[in-house]
Amino acid sequence: MTDLFAQSEAANLQQVQPLAARMRPTTLAEFVGQRHFLGEGKLLWRMLQARRLGSVIFFGPPGVGKTTLARLLAQETDSRFRQLSAVTSGVKDVREVLEEARNEVAAGGRPTLLMIDEIHRFNRAQQDALLPDVEEGVVILVGLTTSNPFFAVNDALVSRSRVFEFQPLTPEDIKTLIRRALTDKPRGLGRYEASIDEDALHFLAEVSDGDARRALGALEIAVLSHPSPNGLRVSMSLIADAVQRKAIRYDPTGDDHYDAASALIKSIRGNDPDAGIYWLARMLEGGEDVRFLTRRLVILASEDIGNADPQALPLAVAAMQACEFVGLPECQLTLAQTVAYLACAPKSNAATVAIGEARHDIREGRLLPVPRHLQDSHYAGAKRLGHGQGYEYAHNAPDAVATQDYLGIEREYYRPTNRGFEQELTERLEKIRARLRASKTTE
């Protein structure tokens, strides 16, 4: 009789809950085994062992186990579990839960673990409402967010919480979950005795972007939507149809924006046009602002290429103007051309280093007076002050190099490289500097 009841309950669970919800780990040990996030000796483990969980913020992409771990922590600490969503809840809802938690503590009951999903969506007043009870330990706050809490959550709340960053699941982790779901009869799809082709398994693990919910959801659709799911062999075509076109996880105002921009710039700087074009495509698919992209390319043309290829800056500026004129989708061609050119161009940061060193000298107090012969002599009385006296007009000198002192001290800021056009500049500059130094020794 008990077996019949268990089978009936499992069948009802199959009908009501999606596969991703059914396959959640039911114990902390199972979660550790699947995710490797919470291991013995790690900080969160030690906090649990000491019975001093306190408030925590789980930060990471969707489908990596943030909600599951929050539920398991309530189970592990024998706490009452309460859940709010910052998308649908307001200050009134927060205060009701906090009041309930205070009453429970006053009556000698169990502590309350309050999980707030998308906590970064709470405004400052809503986040501030949590502070007193979080500080006093009335509730164990578990805040979940897909945005970097150091940017998106109040400093006061972050300072009272431990922040744990979740990484996307690896393709191997996803494959393990898929195989388990196909063989698990009580919670998964094991009763159908379905299997999956290796290429389909690899494809699903890759396109899921580390999101377990996405992977299990696509698997469930592929199996249950088939006319004959029993004994089904899930092929590449079935999975591709279930996945359709994957949504790009990209926040153009958050971490994704800055990380992808960093990858784009570093790829171009590192002379890899293929990587540069990939990150460009990733940002365009995610809805990145084209003006932001062109500004970054103009900056890079001076910062990382400079005079090694003097055509880089005009090309980047022309790309900026063309993108403004043409717009998407056609301006993607201009952006791809520019990224490819800049990545292949010879690199030099000599101008970047030069201005940095010069400004550092000035900030450090090395302020030099303008040599008298270089001072402005175009106003009345300047000659009586001796301004401009002894200045030599460069165009009247051989090779337009007037051998006079232009700084007052010996200092070299611009040191061109031996790459690209700067190699020619290096040779010319060595001759010029030699003549300038010689003129100083004869004065």
MOGI-V835853 format. One record per residue. N is the residue number from 1. RES is the residue in three letters. PHI is phi as a letter, one per 40 degrees, with the letter a starting at -180 (NA if undefined). D_CENTER is the distance of its C-alpha to the mean C-alpha in Angstrom with 2 decimals. Layout:
n:N res:RES phi:PHI d_center:D_CENTER
n:N res:RES phi:PHI d_center:D_CENTER
This chain:
n:1 res:MET phi:NA d_center:53.98
n:2 res:THR phi:c d_center:50.88
n:3 res:ASP phi:c d_center:49.49
n:4 res:LEU phi:c d_center:50.21
n:5 res:PHE phi:c d_center:48.45
n:6 res:ALA phi:c d_center:45.34
n:7 res:GLN phi:c d_center:45.33
n:8 res:SER phi:c d_center:45.74
n:9 res:GLU phi:c d_center:42.89
n:10 res:ALA phi:c d_center:40.61
n:11 res:ALA phi:c d_center:41.71
n:12 res:ASN phi:c d_center:40.95
n:13 res:LEU phi:c d_center:37.49
n:14 res:GLN phi:c d_center:36.92
n:15 res:GLN phi:c d_center:37.92
n:16 res:VAL phi:c d_center:36.00
n:17 res:GLN phi:c d_center:32.63
n:18 res:PRO phi:c d_center:30.03
n:19 res:LEU phi:d d_center:29.56
n:20 res:ALA phi:c d_center:26.11
n:21 res:ALA phi:c d_center:27.76
n:22 res:ARG phi:c d_center:30.79
n:23 res:MET phi:c d_center:28.95
n:24 res:ARG phi:c d_center:27.17
n:25 res:PRO phi:d d_center:28.27
n:26 res:THR phi:b d_center:31.22
n:27 res:THR phi:b d_center:31.24
n:28 res:LEU phi:c d_center:28.92
n:29 res:ALA phi:c d_center:30.30
n:30 res:GLU phi:c d_center:29.39
n:31 res:PHE phi:c d_center:25.78
n:32 res:VAL phi:c d_center:25.56
n:33 res:GLY phi:c d_center:27.17
n:34 res:GLN phi:c d_center:24.72
n:35 res:ARG phi:b d_center:21.36
n:36 res:HIS phi:f d_center:22.12
n:37 res:PHE phi:c d_center:19.91
n:38 res:LEU phi:b d_center:22.99
n:39 res:GLY phi:b d_center:25.34
n:40 res:GLU phi:c d_center:28.51
n:41 res:GLY phi:g d_center:28.11
n:42 res:LYS phi:c d_center:24.47
n:43 res:LEU phi:d d_center:24.00
n:44 res:LEU phi:c d_center:23.99
n:45 res:TRP phi:c d_center:27.00
n:46 res:ARG phi:c d_center:28.82
n:47 res:MET phi:c d_center:28.26
n:48 res:LEU phi:c d_center:29.86
n:49 res:GLN phi:c d_center:32.66
n:50 res:ALA phi:c d_center:33.46
n:51 res:ARG phi:f d_center:33.43
n:52 res:ARG phi:b d_center:31.12
n:53 res:LEU phi:c d_center:28.09
n:54 res:GLY phi:g d_center:27.43
n:55 res:SER phi:c d_center:24.54
n:56 res:VAL phi:b d_center:21.12
n:57 res:ILE phi:b d_center:17.73
n:58 res:PHE phi:c d_center:15.97
n:59 res:PHE phi:b d_center:12.24
n:60 res:GLY phi:i d_center:10.68
n:61 res:PRO phi:c d_center:10.76
n:62 res:PRO phi:c d_center:14.29
n:63 res:GLY phi:g d_center:17.17
n:64 res:VAL phi:b d_center:16.47
n:65 res:GLY phi:h d_center:19.37
n:66 res:LYS phi:c d_center:18.44
n:67 res:THR phi:c d_center:21.53
n:68 res:THR phi:d d_center:23.69
n:69 res:LEU phi:c d_center:23.16
n:70 res:ALA phi:c d_center:23.95
n:71 res:ARG phi:c d_center:27.18
n:72 res:LEU phi:c d_center:28.06
n:73 res:LEU phi:c d_center:27.67
n:74 res:ALA phi:c d_center:30.15
n:75 res:GLN phi:c d_center:32.43
n:76 res:GLU phi:c d_center:32.16
n:77 res:THR phi:c d_center:32.95
n:78 res:ASP phi:f d_center:35.63
n:79 res:SER phi:b d_center:34.06
n:80 res:ARG phi:c d_center:34.55
n:81 res:PHE phi:c d_center:31.45
n:82 res:ARG phi:b d_center:30.57
n:83 res:GLN phi:b d_center:27.70
n:84 res:LEU phi:b d_center:26.47
n:85 res:SER phi:b d_center:23.88
n:86 res:ALA phi:c d_center:22.48
n:87 res:VAL phi:c d_center:22.80
n:88 res:THR phi:b d_center:26.57
n:89 res:SER phi:b d_center:27.72
n:90 res:GLY phi:b d_center:28.86
n:91 res:VAL phi:c d_center:30.30
n:92 res:LYS phi:c d_center:33.56
n:93 res:ASP phi:c d_center:32.06
n:94 res:VAL phi:c d_center:30.29
n:95 res:ARG phi:c d_center:33.58
n:96 res:GLU phi:c d_center:35.58
n:97 res:VAL phi:c d_center:33.56
n:98 res:LEU phi:c d_center:33.72
n:99 res:GLU phi:c d_center:37.46
n:100 res:GLU phi:c d_center:38.00
n:101 res:ALA phi:c d_center:36.22
n:102 res:ARG phi:c d_center:38.39
n:103 res:ASN phi:c d_center:41.52
n:104 res:GLU phi:c d_center:40.68
n:105 res:VAL phi:c d_center:40.25
n:106 res:ALA phi:c d_center:43.46
n:107 res:ALA phi:c d_center:45.34
n:108 res:GLY phi:g d_center:44.32
n:109 res:GLY phi:c d_center:42.09
n:110 res:ARG phi:c d_center:38.80
n:111 res:PRO phi:c d_center:35.56
n:112 res:THR phi:b d_center:33.07
n:113 res:LEU phi:b d_center:29.51
n:114 res:LEU phi:b d_center:27.70
n:115 res:MET phi:c d_center:24.55
n:116 res:ILE phi:b d_center:22.67
n:117 res:ASP phi:c d_center:20.30
n:118 res:GLU phi:f d_center:17.51
n:119 res:ILE phi:c d_center:18.61
n:120 res:HIS phi:c d_center:16.19
n:121 res:ARG phi:c d_center:18.49
n:122 res:PHE phi:c d_center:21.43
n:123 res:ASN phi:c d_center:22.56
n:124 res:ARG phi:c d_center:23.61
n:125 res:ALA phi:c d_center:27.15
n:126 res:GLN phi:c d_center:26.18
n:127 res:GLN phi:c d_center:23.97
n:128 res:ASP phi:c d_center:26.77
n:129 res:ALA phi:c d_center:29.28
n:130 res:LEU phi:c d_center:27.78
n:131 res:LEU phi:d d_center:28.06
n:132 res:PRO phi:d d_center:31.80
n:133 res:ASP phi:c d_center:31.96
n:134 res:VAL phi:c d_center:28.80
n:135 res:GLU phi:c d_center:30.29
n:136 res:GLU phi:c d_center:33.69
n:137 res:GLY phi:g d_center:32.47
n:138 res:VAL phi:c d_center:34.01
n:139 res:VAL phi:b d_center:31.03
n:140 res:ILE phi:c d_center:28.40
n:141 res:LEU phi:c d_center:25.25
n:142 res:VAL phi:b d_center:22.49
n:143 res:GLY phi:c d_center:19.65
n:144 res:LEU phi:b d_center:17.21
n:145 res:THR phi:a d_center:13.96
n:146 res:THR phi:c d_center:10.95
n:147 res:SER phi:b d_center:9.38
n:148 res:ASN phi:d d_center:8.75
n:149 res:PRO phi:c d_center:12.54
n:150 res:PHE phi:c d_center:12.77
n:151 res:PHE phi:b d_center:11.95
n:152 res:ALA phi:b d_center:13.42
n:153 res:VAL phi:b d_center:16.39
n:154 res:ASN phi:d d_center:19.47
n:155 res:ASP phi:d d_center:19.77
n:156 res:ALA phi:c d_center:23.14
n:157 res:LEU phi:c d_center:21.94
n:158 res:VAL phi:c d_center:19.09
n:159 res:SER phi:c d_center:21.75
n:160 res:ARG phi:c d_center:24.03
n:161 res:SER phi:b d_center:21.70
n:162 res:ARG phi:c d_center:20.21
n:163 res:VAL phi:b d_center:16.50
n:164 res:PHE phi:b d_center:15.74
n:165 res:GLU phi:c d_center:12.42
n:166 res:PHE phi:c d_center:13.09
n:167 res:GLN phi:c d_center:11.77
n:168 res:PRO phi:d d_center:12.52
n:169 res:LEU phi:c d_center:16.17
n:170 res:THR phi:c d_center:17.29
n:171 res:PRO phi:d d_center:19.64
n:172 res:GLU phi:c d_center:22.48
n:173 res:ASP phi:c d_center:21.76
n:174 res:ILE phi:c d_center:21.82
n:175 res:LYS phi:c d_center:25.04
n:176 res:THR phi:c d_center:26.58
n:177 res:LEU phi:c d_center:25.99
n:178 res:ILE phi:c d_center:27.48
n:179 res:ARG phi:c d_center:30.48
n:180 res:ARG phi:c d_center:31.06
n:181 res:ALA phi:c d_center:30.97
n:182 res:LEU phi:c d_center:33.53
n:183 res:THR phi:b d_center:35.90
n:184 res:ASP phi:c d_center:35.62
n:185 res:LYS phi:c d_center:38.67
n:186 res:PRO phi:c d_center:38.54
n:187 res:ARG phi:b d_center:34.91
n:188 res:GLY phi:b d_center:33.69
n:189 res:LEU phi:b d_center:35.34
n:190 res:GLY phi:c d_center:37.76
n:191 res:ARG phi:c d_center:40.84
n:192 res:TYR phi:c d_center:40.26
n:193 res:GLU phi:f d_center:40.29
n:194 res:ALA phi:c d_center:37.79
n:195 res:SER phi:b d_center:36.05
n:196 res:ILE phi:b d_center:33.29
n:197 res:ASP phi:c d_center:33.47
n:198 res:GLU phi:c d_center:31.35
n:199 res:ASP phi:c d_center:29.76
n:200 res:ALA phi:c d_center:28.97
n:201 res:LEU phi:c d_center:27.49
n:202 res:HIS phi:c d_center:25.23
n:203 res:PHE phi:c d_center:24.19
n:204 res:LEU phi:c d_center:23.43
n:205 res:ALA phi:c d_center:21.41
n:206 res:GLU phi:c d_center:19.26
n:207 res:VAL phi:c d_center:18.85
n:208 res:SER phi:c d_center:18.00
n:209 res:ASP phi:f d_center:14.38
n:210 res:GLY phi:g d_center:15.05
n:211 res:ASP phi:b d_center:16.49
n:212 res:ALA phi:c d_center:20.03
n:213 res:ARG phi:c d_center:21.26
n:214 res:ARG phi:c d_center:20.58
n:215 res:ALA phi:c d_center:22.36
n:216 res:LEU phi:c d_center:25.27
n:217 res:GLY phi:c d_center:25.67
n:218 res:ALA phi:c d_center:26.09
n:219 res:LEU phi:c d_center:28.46
n:220 res:GLU phi:c d_center:30.51
n:221 res:ILE phi:c d_center:30.95
n:222 res:ALA phi:c d_center:31.98
n:223 res:VAL phi:c d_center:34.60
n:224 res:LEU phi:c d_center:35.98
n:225 res:SER phi:c d_center:36.20
n:226 res:HIS phi:c d_center:38.38
n:227 res:PRO phi:c d_center:42.14
n:228 res:SER phi:b d_center:42.92
n:229 res:PRO phi:c d_center:40.11
n:230 res:ASN phi:c d_center:42.50
n:231 res:GLY phi:g d_center:42.14
n:232 res:LEU phi:c d_center:39.55
n:233 res:ARG phi:b d_center:37.77
n:234 res:VAL phi:c d_center:34.30
n:235 res:SER phi:c d_center:33.88
n:236 res:MET phi:d d_center:31.10
n:237 res:SER phi:c d_center:32.53
n:238 res:LEU phi:c d_center:32.53
n:239 res:ILE phi:c d_center:28.89
n:240 res:ALA phi:c d_center:27.81
n:241 res:ASP phi:c d_center:29.90
n:242 res:ALA phi:c d_center:28.45
n:243 res:VAL phi:c d_center:24.81
n:244 res:GLN phi:f d_center:25.55
n:245 res:ARG phi:c d_center:22.62
n:246 res:LYS phi:c d_center:19.38
n:247 res:ALA phi:c d_center:17.13
n:248 res:ILE phi:c d_center:13.78
n:249 res:ARG phi:c d_center:10.99
n:250 res:TYR phi:a d_center:9.01
n:251 res:ASP phi:b d_center:8.80
n:252 res:PRO phi:c d_center:9.84
n:253 res:THR phi:b d_center:9.91
n:254 res:GLY phi:b d_center:6.93
n:255 res:ASP phi:d d_center:3.31
n:256 res:ASP phi:d d_center:3.73
n:257 res:HIS phi:d d_center:6.02
n:258 res:TYR phi:c d_center:5.18
n:259 res:ASP phi:c d_center:3.48
n:260 res:ALA phi:c d_center:6.38
n:261 res:ALA phi:c d_center:8.56
n:262 res:SER phi:c d_center:8.48
n:263 res:ALA phi:c d_center:9.42
n:264 res:LEU phi:c d_center:11.96
n:265 res:ILE phi:c d_center:13.55
n:266 res:LYS phi:c d_center:13.86
n:267 res:SER phi:c d_center:15.36
n:268 res:ILE phi:c d_center:17.82
n:269 res:ARG phi:c d_center:18.66
n:270 res:GLY phi:c d_center:19.31
n:271 res:ASN phi:g d_center:21.72
n:272 res:ASP phi:b d_center:20.17
n:273 res:PRO phi:c d_center:20.80
n:274 res:ASP phi:c d_center:20.05
n:275 res:ALA phi:c d_center:16.46
n:276 res:GLY phi:d d_center:16.15
n:277 res:ILE phi:c d_center:17.70
n:278 res:TYR phi:c d_center:15.60
n:279 res:TRP phi:c d_center:12.27
n:280 res:LEU phi:c d_center:14.45
n:281 res:ALA phi:c d_center:15.71
n:282 res:ARG phi:d d_center:12.44
n:283 res:MET phi:c d_center:11.61
n:284 res:LEU phi:c d_center:15.29
n:285 res:GLU phi:c d_center:15.54
n:286 res:GLY phi:c d_center:12.82
n:287 res:GLY phi:g d_center:14.93
n:288 res:GLU phi:c d_center:13.34
n:289 res:ASP phi:c d_center:15.95
n:290 res:VAL phi:c d_center:18.12
n:291 res:ARG phi:c d_center:19.18
n:292 res:PHE phi:c d_center:15.77
n:293 res:LEU phi:c d_center:15.71
n:294 res:THR phi:c d_center:19.30
n:295 res:ARG phi:c d_center:18.90
n:296 res:ARG phi:c d_center:16.34
n:297 res:LEU phi:c d_center:18.82
n:298 res:VAL phi:c d_center:21.74
n:299 res:ILE phi:c d_center:20.26
n:300 res:LEU phi:c d_center:19.53
n:301 res:ALA phi:d d_center:23.11
n:302 res:SER phi:c d_center:24.55
n:303 res:GLU phi:c d_center:22.15
n:304 res:ASP phi:b d_center:22.07
n:305 res:ILE phi:b d_center:25.14
n:306 res:GLY phi:f d_center:27.57
n:307 res:ASN phi:c d_center:31.19
n:308 res:ALA phi:c d_center:30.68
n:309 res:ASP phi:a d_center:30.58
n:310 res:PRO phi:c d_center:31.78
n:311 res:GLN phi:c d_center:31.23
n:312 res:ALA phi:c d_center:27.43
n:313 res:LEU phi:c d_center:27.22
n:314 res:PRO phi:d d_center:29.83
n:315 res:LEU phi:c d_center:28.13
n:316 res:ALA phi:c d_center:24.73
n:317 res:VAL phi:c d_center:26.65
n:318 res:ALA phi:c d_center:28.66
n:319 res:ALA phi:c d_center:25.58
n:320 res:MET phi:d d_center:24.37
n:321 res:GLN phi:c d_center:27.86
n:322 res:ALA phi:c d_center:28.19
n:323 res:CYS phi:c d_center:25.02
n:324 res:GLU phi:c d_center:26.31
n:325 res:PHE phi:c d_center:29.68
n:326 res:VAL phi:c d_center:28.86
n:327 res:GLY phi:g d_center:25.75
n:328 res:LEU phi:c d_center:24.04
n:329 res:PRO phi:c d_center:24.65
n:330 res:GLU phi:c d_center:26.81
n:331 res:CYS phi:c d_center:24.69
n:332 res:GLN phi:c d_center:22.28
n:333 res:LEU phi:c d_center:25.16
n:334 res:THR phi:c d_center:25.18
n:335 res:LEU phi:c d_center:21.46
n:336 res:ALA phi:c d_center:21.87
n:337 res:GLN phi:c d_center:25.00
n:338 res:THR phi:c d_center:23.44
n:339 res:VAL phi:c d_center:20.45
n:340 res:ALA phi:c d_center:23.04
n:341 res:TYR phi:c d_center:25.43
n:342 res:LEU phi:c d_center:23.09
n:343 res:ALA phi:c d_center:21.82
n:344 res:CYS phi:c d_center:25.49
n:345 res:ALA phi:c d_center:26.82
n:346 res:PRO phi:c d_center:28.04
n:347 res:LYS phi:b d_center:25.74
n:348 res:SER phi:a d_center:26.79
n:349 res:ASN phi:b d_center:25.26
n:350 res:ALA phi:c d_center:28.80
n:351 res:ALA phi:c d_center:28.75
n:352 res:THR phi:c d_center:25.47
n:353 res:VAL phi:c d_center:27.06
n:354 res:ALA phi:c d_center:30.33
n:355 res:ILE phi:c d_center:29.22
n:356 res:GLY phi:c d_center:27.19
n:357 res:GLU phi:c d_center:30.29
n:358 res:ALA phi:c d_center:32.63
n:359 res:ARG phi:c d_center:30.73
n:360 res:HIS phi:c d_center:30.52
n:361 res:ASP phi:d d_center:34.30
n:362 res:ILE phi:c d_center:34.90
n:363 res:ARG phi:c d_center:32.82
n:364 res:GLU phi:c d_center:34.68
n:365 res:GLY phi:g d_center:37.95
n:366 res:ARG phi:c d_center:39.24
n:367 res:LEU phi:c d_center:40.59
n:368 res:LEU phi:b d_center:43.13
n:369 res:PRO phi:c d_center:45.93
n:370 res:VAL phi:c d_center:46.30
n:371 res:PRO phi:d d_center:49.21
n:372 res:ARG phi:d d_center:52.31
n:373 res:HIS phi:c d_center:52.85
n:374 res:LEU phi:c d_center:49.36
n:375 res:GLN phi:c d_center:49.83
n:376 res:ASP phi:c d_center:50.38
n:377 res:SER phi:b d_center:54.07
n:378 res:HIS phi:c d_center:54.10
n:379 res:TYR phi:b d_center:55.30
n:380 res:ALA phi:c d_center:58.77
n:381 res:GLY phi:g d_center:59.68
n:382 res:ALA phi:c d_center:56.96
n:383 res:LYS phi:c d_center:59.61
n:384 res:ARG phi:c d_center:61.66
n:385 res:LEU phi:c d_center:58.67
n:386 res:GLY phi:g d_center:58.36
n:387 res:HIS phi:c d_center:54.97
n:388 res:GLY phi:g d_center:54.39
n:389 res:GLN phi:c d_center:57.48
n:390 res:GLY phi:g d_center:57.36
n:391 res:TYR phi:c d_center:54.36
n:392 res:GLU phi:b d_center:54.58
n:393 res:TYR phi:c d_center:53.35
n:394 res:ALA phi:d d_center:51.14
n:395 res:HIS phi:c d_center:52.50
n:396 res:ASN phi:c d_center:55.97
n:397 res:ALA phi:c d_center:55.04
n:398 res:PRO phi:d d_center:55.14
n:399 res:ASP phi:f d_center:51.91
n:400 res:ALA phi:f d_center:50.74
n:401 res:VAL phi:b d_center:49.91
n:402 res:ALA phi:c d_center:51.67
n:403 res:THR phi:c d_center:52.13
n:404 res:GLN phi:a d_center:51.41
n:405 res:ASP phi:c d_center:49.06
n:406 res:TYR phi:b d_center:46.00
n:407 res:LEU phi:b d_center:44.19
n:408 res:GLY phi:h d_center:46.80
n:409 res:ILE phi:b d_center:45.17
n:410 res:GLU phi:c d_center:44.07
n:411 res:ARG phi:a d_center:40.30
n:412 res:GLU phi:b d_center:38.13
n:413 res:TYR phi:c d_center:34.62
n:414 res:TYR phi:c d_center:34.09
n:415 res:ARG phi:b d_center:34.25
n:416 res:PRO phi:c d_center:33.67
n:417 res:THR phi:c d_center:32.69
n:418 res:ASN phi:b d_center:34.87
n:419 res:ARG phi:b d_center:32.48
n:420 res:GLY phi:f d_center:33.27
n:421 res:PHE phi:c d_center:35.27
n:422 res:GLU phi:c d_center:34.66
n:423 res:GLN phi:c d_center:37.08
n:424 res:GLU phi:c d_center:39.78
n:425 res:LEU phi:c d_center:38.71
n:426 res:THR phi:d d_center:38.95
n:427 res:GLU phi:c d_center:42.53
n:428 res:ARG phi:c d_center:43.57
n:429 res:LEU phi:c d_center:42.03
n:430 res:GLU phi:c d_center:43.77
n:431 res:LYS phi:c d_center:47.11
n:432 res:ILE phi:c d_center:46.46
n:433 res:ARG phi:c d_center:45.44
n:434 res:ALA phi:c d_center:48.49
n:435 res:ARG phi:c d_center:50.77
n:436 res:LEU phi:c d_center:49.22
n:437 res:ARG phi:c d_center:49.63
n:438 res:ALA phi:c d_center:53.19
n:439 res:SER phi:c d_center:54.07
n:440 res:LYS phi:c d_center:53.01
n:441 res:THR phi:c d_center:55.26
n:442 res:THR phi:c d_center:58.25
n:443 res:GLU phi:c d_center:57.89
